[in-house]
Amino acid sequence: MANENYWYLYIIETDNGNLYTGITTDVDKRFQQHCDIHLGKVGARGAKYFRTQAPKRIVHIESYENRSLALKREHSVKKMTKAQKMTLIEPVTH
C-alpha cells in the first residue's frame, strides 16, 4: 500500500504474538524491510526490533494526510496496553 500523499500508521503482529507499531508512506515496502532485517540481509533497513522478532502479518493500518498527524497517532497507540491495541485491531461484532 503506497500513496505518496499519505502517511500510514501500521501494526505488525510477530510470530510470538507481540505487536509492533510504526509509520511509513509505503506499508508493503516497510513490512518487507522488517522481514529483511529479521532474515539478516545485508543492507536491510528494517527496525532493529525485528532482529529478534519475526514479523508475521500486518494487522492494522490507518492513513493520515501528513507525517505529523501519523506521528501523533503513533505516539498515542504506543502508549496503549496490548489489550487496548487488540480492541483497536479486532473487528467489532454485534
C-alpha positions, -999 to 999 in steps of 0.1 A, spaced: 0 0 0 17 32 -12 3 66 -18 30 94 -17 3 118 -5 -4 99 27 14 86 58 2 53 73 3 40 109 6 2 109 7 -25 134 25 -58 128 19 -90 147 51 -110 153 53 -148 154 52 -148 192 21 -125 193 38 -92 201 25 -61 184 49 -35 167 36 -1 157 52 22 132 46 48 105 56 49 68 45 61 34 46 26 19 33 -2 43 41 -31 20 77 -19 14 82 -13 51 69 -47 60 94 -62 36 122 -42 51 113 -56 86 113 -91 71 147 -85 55 162 -73 88 149 -104 105 165 -126 79 198 -108 83 200 -95 48 230 -72 42 220 -36 39 185 -42 53 168 -11 67 141 -26 89 137 -18 126 162 -33 150 133 -48 169 129 -74 141 164 -88 145 149 -110 173 112 -109 165 98 -124 132 72 -102 116 41 -124 108 15 -101 93 1 -66 92 -29 -65 114 -39 -28 113 -35 3 90 -47 39 94 -40 67 69 -31 103 76 -27 134 55 8 142 68 37 128 88 29 150 119 -6 135 123 7 100 118 35 106 144 9 119 169 -13 88 164 18 65 166 27 81 200 -9 75 213 -10 39 201 24 31 215 11 42 249 -18 17 247 -18 -16 265 -17 -47 244 -54 -53 254 -63 -18 241 -44 -25 208 -62 -58 204 -95 -39 207 -83 -15 181 -74 -42 156 -102 -67 162 -133 -62 141 -164 -52 160 -191 -79 162 -227 -73 173 
